[in-house]
């Protein structure tokens, strides 16, 4: 079940929601189904086993280095 970002065309609220195949999403602000699906940026995958959070100049395996 993917998570999509939407903007309501009626009240302009931006939100994300989990969408099932038969589910029609609605705005949590006004209840409208008049939505625009937004381009989402996927979350980066973590490929190293370092339990410490990445910091600038830190772990050697992330984009901050």
N, CA, C and O of each residue as an XYZ file, in Angstrom:
260
protein
N       0.844     -1.181      0.000
C       0.000      0.000      0.000
C       0.886      1.240      0.000
O       1.562      1.522      0.989
N       0.885      1.967     -1.085
C       1.758      3.143     -1.182
C       1.191      4.357     -0.448
O      -0.016      4.482     -0.245
N       2.095      5.235     -0.062
C       1.717      6.518      0.528
C       1.888      7.567     -0.559
O       2.943      7.653     -1.189
N       0.847      8.365     -0.777
C       0.885      9.417     -1.782
C       0.686     10.782     -1.139
O       0.027     10.907     -0.107
N       1.266     11.807     -1.768
C       1.050     13.191     -1.368
C      -0.047     13.769     -2.254
O      -0.082     13.523     -3.459
N      -0.943     14.542     -1.639
C      -2.036     15.174     -2.364
C      -2.172     16.628     -1.941
O      -1.741     17.019     -0.856
N      -2.782     17.421     -2.819
C      -3.222     18.761     -2.452
C      -4.697     18.856     -2.826
O      -5.099     18.503     -3.935
N      -5.489     19.337     -1.881
C      -6.918     19.506     -2.117
C      -7.119     20.707     -3.037
O      -6.589     21.787     -2.779
N      -7.876     20.518     -4.097
C      -8.148     21.613     -5.029
C      -9.166     22.595     -4.451
O      -9.279     23.722     -4.934
N      -9.904     22.181     -3.426
C     -10.912     23.055     -2.835
C     -10.339     23.950     -1.730
O     -10.516     25.168     -1.768
N      -9.655     23.353     -0.745
C      -9.152     24.148      0.390
C      -7.642     24.359      0.358
O      -7.103     25.073      1.204
N      -6.941     23.738     -0.618
C      -5.486     23.880     -0.825
C      -4.634     23.204      0.243
O      -3.423     23.422      0.281
N      -5.229     22.391      1.111
C      -4.459     21.666      2.127
C      -3.606     20.603      1.442
O      -4.090     19.903      0.552
N      -2.338     20.472      1.846
C      -1.434     19.446      1.353
C      -1.287     18.390      2.439
O      -1.110     18.714      3.614
N      -1.362     17.112      2.032
C      -1.285     16.017      3.002
C      -0.805     14.762      2.307
O      -0.761     14.694      1.078
N      -0.441     13.760      3.109
C      -0.084     12.460      2.567
C      -1.015     11.428      3.181
O      -1.480     11.582      4.311
N      -1.278     10.377      2.420
C      -2.165      9.337      2.916
C      -1.800      7.992      2.309
O      -1.271      7.915      1.200
N      -2.088      6.949      3.045
C      -1.898      5.584      2.598
C      -3.092      5.230      1.724
O      -4.237      5.399      2.145
N      -2.840      4.737      0.508
C      -3.928      4.488     -0.438
C      -3.994      3.013     -0.794
O      -3.025      2.431     -1.281
N      -5.141      2.424     -0.546
C      -5.401      1.037     -0.950
C      -6.033      1.046     -2.326
O      -6.543      2.077     -2.764
N      -6.008     -0.079     -3.011
C      -6.475     -0.163     -4.393
C      -7.918      0.319     -4.556
O      -8.209      1.020     -5.525
N      -8.816     -0.023     -3.661
C     -10.222      0.342     -3.809
C     -10.589      1.615     -3.047
O     -11.751      2.019     -3.065
N      -9.642      2.246     -2.389
C      -9.896      3.415     -1.550
C      -9.795      4.707     -2.356
O      -8.824      4.908     -3.086
N     -10.782      5.574     -2.229
C     -10.730      6.899     -2.843
C     -10.371      7.875     -1.722
O     -11.160      8.052     -0.793
N      -9.193      8.514     -1.787
C      -8.786      9.408     -0.703
C      -9.634     10.667     -0.663
O     -10.191     11.097     -1.673
N      -9.719     11.246      0.521
C     -10.421     12.521      0.688
C      -9.589     13.426      1.580
O      -8.773     12.956      2.373
N      -9.801     14.714      1.445
C      -9.055     15.714      2.200
C      -9.406     15.630      3.686
O     -10.585     15.613      4.039
N      -8.395     15.577      4.561
C      -8.670     15.554      5.992
C      -9.169     16.908      6.512
O      -9.721     16.988      7.609
N      -8.975     17.963      5.727
C      -9.413     19.290      6.151
C     -10.875     19.562      5.861
O     -11.621     20.014      6.729
N     -11.285     19.274      4.595
C     -12.656     19.624      4.206
C     -13.478     18.435      3.728
O     -14.682     18.567      3.507
N     -12.838     17.261      3.563
C     -13.562     16.070      3.149
C     -13.731     15.922      1.640
O     -14.312     14.936      1.185
N     -13.244     16.861      0.868
C     -13.392     16.827     -0.583
C     -12.578     15.693     -1.200
O     -11.515     15.339     -0.691
N     -13.073     15.128     -2.288
C     -12.334     14.142     -3.066
C     -11.731     14.779     -4.316
O     -11.211     14.075     -5.181
N     -11.798     16.109     -4.416
C     -11.251     16.860     -5.547
C      -9.773     17.133     -5.253
O      -9.403     18.224     -4.819
N      -8.933     16.112     -5.499
C      -7.526     16.153     -5.102
C      -6.605     16.096     -6.302
O      -6.947     15.546     -7.348
N      -5.431     16.676     -6.128
C      -4.355     16.573     -7.110
C      -3.245     15.745     -6.478
O      -2.766     16.072     -5.392
N      -2.830     14.665     -7.156
C      -1.727     13.853     -6.662
C      -0.439     14.604     -6.966
O      -0.210     15.020     -8.102
N       0.406     14.779     -5.945
C       1.654     15.514     -6.090
C       2.814     14.564     -6.351
O       2.747     13.380     -6.022
N       3.850     15.082     -6.931
C       5.072     14.324     -7.140
C       5.762     14.162     -5.792
O       6.087     15.152     -5.136
N       5.982     12.938     -5.384
C       6.602     12.654     -4.096
C       8.071     12.347     -4.273
O       8.485     11.822     -5.307
N       8.851     12.670     -3.276
C      10.266     12.322     -3.259
C      10.399     11.072     -2.400
O      10.069     11.107     -1.214
N      10.875      9.968     -2.972
C      10.988      8.740     -2.187
C      12.001      8.892     -1.063
O      12.978      9.633     -1.179
N      11.752      8.182      0.016
C      12.679      8.197      1.147
C      13.958      7.488      0.748
O      13.903      6.469      0.060
N      15.112      8.003      1.163
C      16.369      7.337      0.825
C      16.490      6.001      1.548
O      16.036      5.858      2.683
N      17.094      5.039      0.895
C      17.308      3.754      1.550
C      18.627      3.801      2.303
O      19.575      4.467      1.887
N      18.669      3.097      3.395
C      19.884      3.028      4.200
C      20.572      1.720      3.847
O      19.987      0.647      3.992
N      21.815      1.805      3.382
C      22.514      0.605      2.935
C      23.671      0.212      3.843
O      24.390     -0.741      3.544
N      23.861      0.916      4.931
C      24.937      0.556      5.843
C      24.346      0.143      7.181
O      23.178      0.419      7.456
N      25.129     -0.505      8.003
C      24.624     -1.039      9.261
C      25.042     -0.202     10.463
O      24.952     -0.674     11.596
N      25.493      1.020     10.244
C      25.908      1.892     11.335
C      24.675      2.324     12.130
O      23.794      2.968     11.561
N      24.577      1.997     13.427
C      23.407      2.386     14.213
C      23.369      3.874     14.552
O      22.334      4.386     14.977
N      24.483      4.566     14.368
C      24.535      5.993     14.665
C      23.888      6.789     13.530
O      24.040      6.423     12.365
N      23.170      7.868     13.846
C      22.601      8.687     12.780
C      23.703      9.379     11.977
O      24.752      9.724     12.520
N      23.460      9.576     10.700
C      24.446     10.238      9.843
C      24.552     11.718     10.204
O      23.545     12.386     10.437
N      25.758     12.208     10.247
C      26.042     13.608     10.524
C      26.981     14.109      9.443
O      27.728     13.314      8.873
N      26.969     15.394      9.144
C      27.933     15.915      8.164
C      29.358     15.507      8.555
O      29.801     15.750      9.677
N      30.065     14.884      7.607
C      31.430     14.421      7.862
C      31.495     13.169      8.702
O      32.572     12.798      9.167
N      30.341     12.489      8.914
C      30.234     11.410      9.886
C      30.573     10.014      9.448
O      31.749      9.649      9.439
N      29.610      9.229      9.090
C      29.744      7.772      9.022
C      30.536      7.252      7.824
O      31.015      6.119      7.874
N      30.693      8.011      6.776
C      31.423      7.550      5.611
C      30.559      6.819      4.593
O      31.049      6.476      3.517
N      29.289      6.569      4.898
C      28.428      5.816      3.982
C      27.236      6.629      3.502
O      26.362      6.093      2.821
N      27.182      7.901      3.840
C      25.991      8.668      3.451
C      26.351      9.885      2.608
O      27.526     10.172      2.377
N      25.348     10.578      2.164
C      25.526     11.715      1.264
C      26.129     12.936      1.938
O      26.468     13.897      1.248
N      26.277     12.939      3.255
C      26.807     14.112      3.952
C      28.328     14.198      3.863
O      28.913     15.216      4.234
N      28.962     13.159      3.382
C      30.435     13.147      3.369
C      30.981     13.831      2.163
O      32.198     13.910      1.997
